[in-house]
Amino acid sequence: QVQLVESGGGLVQAGGSLRLSCAASIRTFSTYAIGWYRQAPGKQRELVAKIASGGRTYYADSVKGRFTISRDNAKNTVYLQMISLKPEDTAVYYCAAKEVYISNSNLLPNEYDYWGQGTQVTVSS
């Protein structure tokens, strides 16, 4: 059974930084694409960034240049490094996983099968 656990959220001032982690209990982690999403109060969930099993990445325009997604397959973990945080980045951040069956795929899925419970990020002005 796939489990995803996010950590690293917290309260930070505008301009600050946080690094989120998504630890996955997946035996074949290297064959999964991973996405980070966020949902602010009263808003729909939105994609933040995603990383293919082969390392290709995609970022939403709102975070491009400020957020970096990376993966460490040896640790079954994906990271989201966030810098220059803004109050509008405040949300619950979720990671999601989808198996793509090969470890060097460039596929960046639009839908994911497994989700974590989320971690709260609050940016004060």
LOTOR-679485 format. One record per atom (N, C-alpha, C, O): residue number from 1; atom name; x, y, z. Coordinates in nm, 4 decimals. Example, Ala and Ser with C-alpha at 12.3 -4.5 7.8 and 13.67 -1.06 7.14 Angstrom:
<pts>
1  N  1.3190  -0.5690  0.7800
1  CA  1.2300  -0.4500  0.7800
1  C  1.3200  -0.3300  0.7800
1  O  1.4236  -0.3319  0.8465
2  N  1.2850  -0.2250  0.7080
2  CA  1.3670  -0.1060  0.7140
2  C  1.2900  0.0030  0.7870
2  O  1.3409  0.1138  0.8039
</pts>
This chain:
<pts>
1  N  0.0845  -0.1191  0.0000
1  CA  0.0000  0.0000  0.0000
1  C  0.0880  0.1241  0.0000
1  O  0.1851  0.1320  0.0753
2  N  0.0544  0.2201  -0.0837
2  CA  0.1339  0.3416  -0.0960
2  C  0.0917  0.4410  0.0116
2  O  -0.0267  0.4704  0.0279
3  N  0.1901  0.4918  0.0843
3  CA  0.1651  0.5983  0.1798
3  C  0.2605  0.7128  0.1540
3  O  0.3791  0.6919  0.1285
4  N  0.2088  0.8328  0.1608
4  CA  0.2873  0.9531  0.1424
4  C  0.2734  1.0398  0.2674
4  O  0.1624  1.0641  0.3146
5  N  0.3856  1.0860  0.3202
5  CA  0.3837  1.1675  0.4409
5  C  0.4610  1.2960  0.4155
5  O  0.5813  1.2940  0.3895
6  N  0.3894  1.4077  0.4236
6  CA  0.4522  1.5385  0.4057
6  C  0.5014  1.5911  0.5398
6  O  0.4441  1.5617  0.6447
7  N  0.6085  1.6693  0.5344
7  CA  0.6602  1.7356  0.6533
7  C  0.7341  1.8615  0.6119
7  O  0.7626  1.8826  0.4940
8  N  0.7648  1.9448  0.7105
8  CA  0.8432  2.0640  0.6831
8  C  0.7650  2.1932  0.6788
8  O  0.8234  2.3009  0.6662
9  N  0.6333  2.1841  0.6892
9  CA  0.5539  2.3059  0.6894
9  C  0.5708  2.3850  0.8177
9  O  0.6328  2.3384  0.9133
10  N  0.5151  2.5046  0.8188
10  CA  0.5240  2.5875  0.9381
10  C  0.4873  2.7304  0.9090
10  O  0.4323  2.7628  0.8038
11  N  0.5192  2.8160  1.0052
11  CA  0.4928  2.9591  0.9939
11  C  0.6228  3.0309  0.9617
11  O  0.7241  3.0108  1.0287
12  N  0.6194  3.1144  0.8592
12  CA  0.7391  3.1868  0.8171
12  C  0.6994  3.3273  0.7733
12  O  0.5876  3.3488  0.7265
13  N  0.7889  3.4208  0.7882
13  CA  0.7614  3.5564  0.7417
13  C  0.7796  3.5661  0.5911
13  O  0.8523  3.4879  0.5299
14  N  0.7123  3.6630  0.5338
14  CA  0.7282  3.6876  0.3909
14  C  0.8764  3.7088  0.3586
14  O  0.9486  3.7779  0.4305
15  N  0.9190  3.6473  0.2486
15  CA  1.0589  3.6528  0.2109
15  C  1.1409  3.5372  0.2637
15  O  1.2557  3.5180  0.2237
16  N  1.0822  3.4608  0.3529
16  CA  1.1519  3.3484  0.4130
16  C  1.1497  3.2240  0.3258
16  O  1.1014  3.2253  0.2126
17  N  1.2040  3.1162  0.3824
17  CA  1.2182  2.9913  0.3084
17  C  1.1696  2.8733  0.3914
17  O  1.1724  2.8760  0.5145
18  N  1.1258  2.7712  0.3218
18  CA  1.0914  2.6440  0.3836
18  C  1.1267  2.5327  0.2860
18  O  1.1278  2.5533  0.1646
19  N  1.1553  2.4155  0.3394
19  CA  1.1719  2.2986  0.2547
19  C  1.0742  2.1912  0.2997
19  O  1.0791  2.1437  0.4132
20  N  0.9864  2.1545  0.2092
20  CA  0.8914  2.0477  0.2360
20  C  0.9486  1.9146  0.1891
20  O  1.0224  1.9079  0.0908
21  N  0.9132  1.8095  0.2610
21  CA  0.9546  1.6746  0.2238
21  C  0.8308  1.5874  0.2069
21  O  0.7307  1.6037  0.2767
22  N  0.8404  1.4965  0.1143
22  CA  0.7353  1.3973  0.0921
22  C  0.8024  1.2603  0.0965
22  O  0.8719  1.2212  0.0027
23  N  0.7812  1.1890  0.2047
23  CA  0.8403  1.0565  0.2213
23  C  0.7392  0.9514  0.1772
23  O  0.6243  0.9511  0.2212
24  N  0.7838  0.8632  0.0902
24  CA  0.6931  0.7650  0.0305
24  C  0.7291  0.6233  0.0710
24  O  0.8458  0.5839  0.0706
25  N  0.6264  0.5479  0.1060
25  CA  0.6468  0.4055  0.1349
25  C  0.6136  0.3270  0.0087
25  O  0.5118  0.2583  0.0005
26  N  0.7032  0.3393  -0.0895
26  CA  0.6838  0.2751  -0.2193
26  C  0.8088  0.1957  -0.2502
26  O  0.9191  0.2502  -0.2523
27  N  0.7911  0.0657  -0.2745
27  CA  0.9072  -0.0189  -0.3004
27  C  0.9786  0.0209  -0.4286
27  O  1.1014  0.0162  -0.4368
28  N  0.8991  0.0606  -0.5298
28  CA  0.9560  0.0973  -0.6599
28  C  0.9429  0.2478  -0.6813
28  O  0.8911  0.2925  -0.7836
29  N  0.9891  0.3236  -0.5860
29  CA  0.9709  0.4695  -0.5868
29  C  1.0237  0.5337  -0.7136
29  O  0.9667  0.6316  -0.7618
30  N  1.1311  0.4806  -0.7678
30  CA  1.1934  0.5419  -0.8854
30  C  1.1063  0.5326  -1.0099
30  O  1.1368  0.5957  -1.1111
31  N  0.9998  0.4560  -1.0044
31  CA  0.9098  0.4440  -1.1195
31  C  0.7816  0.5255  -1.1015
31  O  0.6826  0.5040  -1.1715
32  N  0.7851  0.6191  -1.0068
32  CA  0.6700  0.7049  -0.9809
32  C  0.7009  0.8493  -1.0150
32  O  0.8106  0.8992  -0.9897
33  N  0.6014  0.9154  -1.0732
33  CA  0.6048  1.0607  -1.0839
33  C  0.5396  1.1182  -0.9588
33  O  0.4467  1.0599  -0.9030
34  N  0.5900  1.2336  -0.9158
34  CA  0.5411  1.2951  -0.7922
34  C  0.5018  1.4394  -0.8200
34  O  0.5705  1.5116  -0.8922
35  N  0.3912  1.4793  -0.7618
35  CA  0.3479  1.6177  -0.7749
35  C  0.3266  1.6815  -0.6389
35  O  0.2931  1.6140  -0.5415
36  N  0.3466  1.8122  -0.6335
36  CA  0.3099  1.8918  -0.5163
36  C  0.1924  1.9816  -0.5548
36  O  0.1956  2.0509  -0.6565
37  N  0.0903  1.9785  -0.4722
37  CA  -0.0271  2.0620  -0.4898
37  C  -0.0483  2.1447  -0.3633
37  O  0.0107  2.1161  -0.2591
38  N  -0.1313  2.2457  -0.3730
38  CA  -0.1664  2.3223  -0.2541
38  C  -0.3112  2.3665  -0.2615
38  O  -0.3688  2.3806  -0.3694
39  N  -0.3684  2.3877  -0.1445
39  CA  -0.5059  2.4351  -0.1377
39  C  -0.5168  2.5382  -0.0263
39  O  -0.4933  2.5090  0.0910
40  N  -0.5526  2.6579  -0.0660
40  CA  -0.5735  2.7666  0.0293
40  C  -0.7198  2.7684  0.0713
40  O  -0.8050  2.7183  -0.0021
41  N  -0.7508  2.8246  0.1867
41  CA  -0.8901  2.8289  0.2332
41  C  -0.9806  2.8957  0.1310
41  O  -0.9514  3.0051  0.0825
42  N  -1.0903  2.8291  0.0989
42  CA  -1.1879  2.8846  0.0066
42  C  -1.1479  2.8780  -0.1393
42  O  -1.2179  2.9311  -0.2255
43  N  -1.0354  2.8131  -0.1680
43  CA  -0.9890  2.8041  -0.3065
43  C  -0.9761  2.6590  -0.3488
43  O  -0.9704  2.5681  -0.2660
44  N  -0.9717  2.6399  -0.4786
44  CA  -0.9536  2.5051  -0.5314
44  C  -0.8076  2.4626  -0.5186
44  O  -0.7168  2.5457  -0.5162
45  N  -0.7876  2.3330  -0.5105
45  CA  -0.6524  2.2795  -0.5091
45  C  -0.5842  2.3128  -0.6412
45  O  -0.6455  2.3048  -0.7476
46  N  -0.4573  2.3499  -0.6331
46  CA  -0.3842  2.3840  -0.7546
46  C  -0.2486  2.3157  -0.7561
46  O  -0.1882  2.2895  -0.6521
47  N  -0.2030  2.2878  -0.8771
47  CA  -0.0712  2.2282  -0.8950
47  C  0.0369  2.3310  -0.8650
47  O  0.0271  2.4467  -0.9059
48  N  0.1389  2.2882  -0.7937
48  CA  0.2541  2.3734  -0.7658
48  C  0.3727  2.3329  -0.8533
48  O  0.4318  2.4157  -0.9227
49  N  0.4059  2.2046  -0.8485
49  CA  0.5203  2.1533  -0.9236
49  C  0.5075  2.0028  -0.9345
49  O  0.4373  1.9396  -0.8555
50  N  0.5761  1.9450  -1.0332
50  CA  0.5774  1.8008  -1.0467
50  C  0.7101  1.7561  -1.1044
50  O  0.7785  1.8312  -1.1739
51  N  0.7451  1.6315  -1.0740
51  CA  0.8722  1.5783  -1.1194
51  C  0.8500  1.4375  -1.1733
51  O  0.7855  1.3539  -1.1101
52  N  0.9050  1.4141  -1.2915
52  CA  0.8935  1.2834  -1.3547
52  C  0.9897  1.1839  -1.2909
52  O  1.0802  1.2221  -1.2167
53  N  0.9690  1.0567  -1.3205
53  CA  1.0601  0.9556  -1.2657
53  C  1.2013  0.9751  -1.3182
53  O  1.2984  0.9388  -1.2518
54  N  1.2129  1.0325  -1.4379
54  CA  1.3434  1.0585  -1.4964
54  C  1.4016  1.1932  -1.4595
54  O  1.5121  1.2267  -1.5021
55  N  1.3274  1.2726  -1.3790
55  CA  1.3802  1.3990  -1.3290
55  C  1.3285  1.5252  -1.3967
55  O  1.3528  1.6357  -1.3481
56  N  1.2585  1.5104  -1.5066
56  CA  1.2012  1.6292  -1.5712
56  C  1.1050  1.6968  -1.4734
56  O  1.0347  1.6306  -1.3970
57  N  1.1036  1.8319  -1.4777
57  CA  1.0208  1.9053  -1.3828
57  C  0.9274  2.0032  -1.4534
57  O  0.9480  2.0409  -1.5688
58  N  0.8253  2.0423  -1.3802
58  CA  0.7289  2.1426  -1.4273
58  C  0.6884  2.2263  -1.3074
58  O  0.6729  2.1751  -1.1965
59  N  0.6711  2.3574  -1.3315
59  CA  0.6305  2.4493  -1.2257
59  C  0.5134  2.5357  -1.2700
59  O  0.5044  2.5765  -1.3858
60  N  0.4252  2.5623  -1.1769
60  CA  0.3224  2.6619  -1.2025
60  C  0.3884  2.7987  -1.2165
60  O  0.4912  2.8255  -1.1543
61  N  0.3298  2.8835  -1.2972
61  CA  0.3873  3.0161  -1.3202
61  C  0.4023  3.0947  -1.1904
61  O  0.4952  3.1741  -1.1759
62  N  0.3114  3.0727  -1.0967
62  CA  0.3117  3.1504  -0.9741
62  C  0.4310  3.1195  -0.8840
62  O  0.4622  3.1977  -0.7943
63  N  0.4973  3.0075  -0.9064
63  CA  0.6091  2.9696  -0.8198
63  C  0.7398  2.9571  -0.8972
63  O  0.8447  2.9330  -0.8375
64  N  0.7350  2.9727  -1.0260
64  CA  0.8548  2.9557  -1.1086
64  C  0.9627  3.0539  -1.0647
64  O  0.9377  3.1733  -1.0479
65  N  1.0820  3.0013  -1.0468
65  CA  1.1923  3.0861  -1.0030
65  C  1.2050  3.0973  -0.8522
65  O  1.3064  3.1459  -0.8023
66  N  1.1028  3.0527  -0.7783
66  CA  1.1068  3.0590  -0.6313
66  C  1.1056  2.9196  -0.5687
66  O  1.1643  2.8992  -0.4624
67  N  1.0408  2.8255  -0.6322
67  CA  1.0300  2.6897  -0.5789
67  C  1.1132  2.5948  -0.6644
67  O  1.1262  2.6131  -0.7854
68  N  1.1694  2.4927  -0.5991
68  CA  1.2453  2.3904  -0.6693
68  C  1.2023  2.2535  -0.6192
68  O  1.2057  2.2263  -0.4991
69  N  1.1621  2.1684  -0.7110
69  CA  1.1254  2.0312  -0.6759
69  C  1.2431  1.9405  -0.7102
69  O  1.3082  1.9576  -0.8132
70  N  1.2695  1.8441  -0.6228
70  CA  1.3783  1.7501  -0.6476
70  C  1.3413  1.6162  -0.5826
70  O  1.2498  1.6077  -0.5007
71  N  1.4143  1.5140  -0.6214
71  CA  1.3858  1.3827  -0.5645
71  C  1.5151  1.3112  -0.5295
71  O  1.6176  1.3292  -0.5952
72  N  1.5086  1.2298  -0.4248
72  CA  1.6192  1.1441  -0.3830
72  C  1.5628  1.0030  -0.3789
72  O  1.4995  0.9635  -0.2810
73  N  1.5856  0.9280  -0.4840
73  CA  1.5265  0.7936  -0.4921
73  C  1.5838  0.6997  -0.3859
73  O  1.5159  0.6063  -0.3431
74  N  1.7062  0.7232  -0.3436
74  CA  1.7655  0.6387  -0.2399
74  C  1.6931  0.6549  -0.1063
74  O  1.6944  0.5646  -0.0226
75  N  1.6297  0.7715  -0.0871
75  CA  1.5580  0.7993  0.0374
75  C  1.4068  0.7950  0.0192
75  O  1.3316  0.8231  0.1125
76  N  1.3625  0.7597  -0.1019
76  CA  1.2175  0.7572  -0.1307
76  C  1.1515  0.8891  -0.0915
76  O  1.0443  0.8909  -0.0310
77  N  1.2162  0.9978  -0.1264
77  CA  1.1685  1.1289  -0.0819
77  C  1.1751  1.2309  -0.1958
77  O  1.2695  1.2330  -0.2749
78  N  1.0734  1.3138  -0.2012
78  CA  1.0721  1.4284  -0.2910
78  C  1.0674  1.5542  -0.2053
78  O  0.9994  1.5589  -0.1028
79  N  1.1402  1.6548  -0.2487
79  CA  1.1498  1.7801  -0.1745
79  C  1.0894  1.8952  -0.2548
79  O  1.0867  1.8931  -0.3779
80  N  1.0419  1.9935  -0.1829
80  CA  0.9992  2.1188  -0.2439
80  C  1.0662  2.2308  -0.1676
80  O  1.0235  2.2669  -0.0579
81  N  1.1722  2.2862  -0.2264
81  CA  1.2416  2.3986  -0.1660
81  C  1.1697  2.5259  -0.2064
81  O  1.1505  2.5523  -0.3250
82  N  1.1303  2.6044  -0.1077
82  CA  1.0549  2.7270  -0.1337
82  C  1.1306  2.8457  -0.0769
82  O  1.1623  2.8495  0.0420
83  N  1.1590  2.9423  -0.1626
83  CA  1.2253  3.0652  -0.1186
83  C  1.1391  3.1846  -0.1556
83  O  1.0419  3.1723  -0.2302
84  N  1.1763  3.3006  -0.1023
84  CA  1.1029  3.4242  -0.1313
84  C  0.9525  3.4044  -0.1148
84  O  0.8733  3.4442  -0.2002
85  N  0.9159  3.3432  -0.0054
85  CA  0.7751  3.3105  0.0170
85  C  0.6899  3.4357  0.0320
85  O  0.7340  3.5372  0.0859
86  N  0.5671  3.4256  -0.0171
86  CA  0.4724  3.5360  -0.0149
86  C  0.3484  3.4938  0.0646
86  O  0.3209  3.3744  0.0769
87  N  0.2747  3.5886  0.1175
87  CA  0.1509  3.5524  0.1899
87  C  0.0561  3.4686  0.1050
87  O  -0.0156  3.3834  0.1574
88  N  0.0555  3.4924  -0.0251
88  CA  -0.0332  3.4150  -0.1123
88  C  0.0120  3.2711  -0.1306
88  O  -0.0588  3.1921  -0.1932
89  N  0.1277  3.2354  -0.0778
89  CA  0.1711  3.0949  -0.0785
89  C  0.1098  3.0171  0.0376
89  O  0.1255  2.8953  0.0454
90  N  0.0410  3.0853  0.1266
90  CA  -0.0219  3.0188  0.2405
90  C  -0.1254  2.9186  0.1939
90  O  -0.2172  2.9525  0.1192
91  N  -0.1099  2.7954  0.2383
91  CA  -0.1986  2.6869  0.1960
91  C  -0.1581  2.5584  0.2665
91  O  -0.0544  2.5518  0.3326
92  N  -0.2412  2.4570  0.2512
92  CA  -0.2010  2.3208  0.2854
92  C  -0.1373  2.2617  0.1604
92  O  -0.1956  2.2646  0.0520
93  N  -0.0174  2.2084  0.1770
93  CA  0.0571  2.1523  0.0659
93  C  0.0495  1.9998  0.0712
93  O  0.0733  1.9384  0.1752
94  N  0.0161  1.9405  -0.0427
94  CA  0.0008  1.7962  -0.0542
94  C  0.0976  1.7418  -0.1583
94  O  0.1226  1.8062  -0.2602
95  N  0.1521  1.6228  -0.1326
95  CA  0.2232  1.5547  -0.2393
95  C  0.1356  1.4405  -0.2892
95  O  0.0500  1.3888  -0.2173
96  N  0.1596  1.4031  -0.4141
96  CA  0.0801  1.3013  -0.4799
96  C  0.1705  1.2169  -0.5683
96  O  0.2732  1.2638  -0.6173
97  N  0.1307  1.0917  -0.5879
97  CA  0.2151  0.9993  -0.6634
97  C  0.1343  0.9233  -0.7674
97  O  0.0165  0.8928  -0.7491
98  N  0.2031  0.8939  -0.8775
98  CA  0.1429  0.8113  -0.9818
98  C  0.2517  0.7230  -1.0411
98  O  0.3582  0.7710  -1.0800
99  N  0.2236  0.5944  -1.0472
99  CA  0.3207  0.5027  -1.1047
99  C  0.3240  0.5158  -1.2565
99  O  0.2197  0.5138  -1.3220
100  N  0.4445  0.5292  -1.3122
100  CA  0.4607  0.5364  -1.4574
100  C  0.5393  0.4168  -1.5090
100  O  0.5629  0.4055  -1.6293
101  N  0.5802  0.3274  -1.4192
101  CA  0.6333  0.1948  -1.4493
101  C  0.7761  0.1897  -1.5012
101  O  0.8343  0.0814  -1.5078
102  N  0.8338  0.3025  -1.5380
102  CA  0.9745  0.3018  -1.5757
102  C  1.0450  0.4156  -1.5027
102  O  0.9833  0.5163  -1.4679
103  N  1.1731  0.3985  -1.4805
103  CA  1.2460  0.4938  -1.3960
103  C  1.3073  0.6094  -1.4719
103  O  1.3605  0.7011  -1.4095
104  N  1.3022  0.6089  -1.6034
104  CA  1.3622  0.7197  -1.6788
104  C  1.2598  0.7881  -1.7688
104  O  1.2925  0.8375  -1.8767
105  N  1.1365  0.7896  -1.7225
105  CA  1.0295  0.8516  -1.8006
105  C  1.0302  1.0027  -1.7842
105  O  1.0658  1.0542  -1.6782
106  N  0.9907  1.0735  -1.8893
106  CA  0.9716  1.2178  -1.8830
106  C  0.8253  1.2557  -1.8615
106  O  0.7895  1.3734  -1.8621
107  N  0.7417  1.1539  -1.8426
107  CA  0.5989  1.1785  -1.8275
107  C  0.5689  1.2569  -1.7004
107  O  0.6135  1.2209  -1.5915
108  N  0.4932  1.3638  -1.7159
108  CA  0.4470  1.4453  -1.6038
108  C  0.2945  1.4352  -1.5998
108  O  0.2257  1.5102  -1.6689
109  N  0.2423  1.3443  -1.5204
109  CA  0.0979  1.3188  -1.5219
109  C  0.0151  1.4398  -1.4794
109  O  0.0625  1.5275  -1.4071
110  N  -0.1076  1.4422  -1.5253
110  CA  -0.2027  1.5446  -1.4808
110  C  -0.2930  1.4928  -1.3698
110  O  -0.3614  1.5707  -1.3033
111  N  -0.2934  1.3630  -1.3501
111  CA  -0.3738  1.3039  -1.2441
111  C  -0.2878  1.2080  -1.1641
111  O  -0.1966  1.1444  -1.2170
112  N  -0.3187  1.1989  -1.0347
112  CA  -0.2382  1.1180  -0.9448
112  C  -0.3283  1.0229  -0.8662
112  O  -0.4451  1.0524  -0.8409
113  N  -0.2721  0.9095  -0.8284
113  CA  -0.3511  0.8043  -0.7648
113  C  -0.3405  0.8051  -0.6135
113  O  -0.4316  0.7582  -0.5452
114  N  -0.2325  0.8566  -0.5603
114  CA  -0.2090  0.8498  -0.4162
114  C  -0.1772  0.9892  -0.3638
114  O  -0.1072  1.0673  -0.4283
115  N  -0.2302  1.0185  -0.2452
115  CA  -0.2155  1.1510  -0.1866
115  C  -0.1751  1.1414  -0.0398
115  O  -0.2144  1.0492  0.0316
116  N  -0.0960  1.2386  0.0028
116  CA  -0.0643  1.2504  0.1431
116  C  -0.1698  1.3297  0.2173
116  O  -0.2694  1.3726  0.1592
117  N  -0.1468  1.3487  0.3470
117  CA  -0.2424  1.4191  0.4316
117  C  -0.2211  1.5702  0.4320
117  O  -0.3084  1.6451  0.4757
118  N  -0.1084  1.6139  0.3846
118  CA  -0.0848  1.7571  0.3739
118  C  -0.0050  1.8144  0.4895
118  O  -0.0019  1.7581  0.5989
119  N  0.0596  1.9275  0.4633
119  CA  0.1317  2.0017  0.5654
119  C  0.1009  2.1499  0.5467
119  O  0.1006  2.2001  0.4343
120  N  0.0754  2.2185  0.6557
120  CA  0.0331  2.3588  0.6497
120  C  0.1545  2.4502  0.6343
120  O  0.2536  2.4380  0.7063
121  N  0.1437  2.5407  0.5397
121  CA  0.2426  2.6470  0.5229
121  C  0.1708  2.7799  0.5400
121  O  0.0736  2.8088  0.4702
122  N  0.2194  2.8597  0.6331
122  CA  0.1596  2.9900  0.6575
122  C  0.2680  3.0961  0.6450
122  O  0.3704  3.0899  0.7130
123  N  0.2448  3.1930  0.5579
123  CA  0.3406  3.3007  0.5352
123  C  0.2778  3.4301  0.5845
123  O  0.1744  3.4731  0.5335
124  N  0.3402  3.4913  0.6830
124  CA  0.2875  3.6152  0.7395
124  C  0.3481  3.7359  0.6689
124  O  0.4627  3.7329  0.6240
125  N  0.2693  3.8409  0.6605
125  CA  0.3162  3.9617  0.5910
125  C  0.3866  4.0566  0.6861
125  O  0.4323  4.1630  0.6445
</pts>
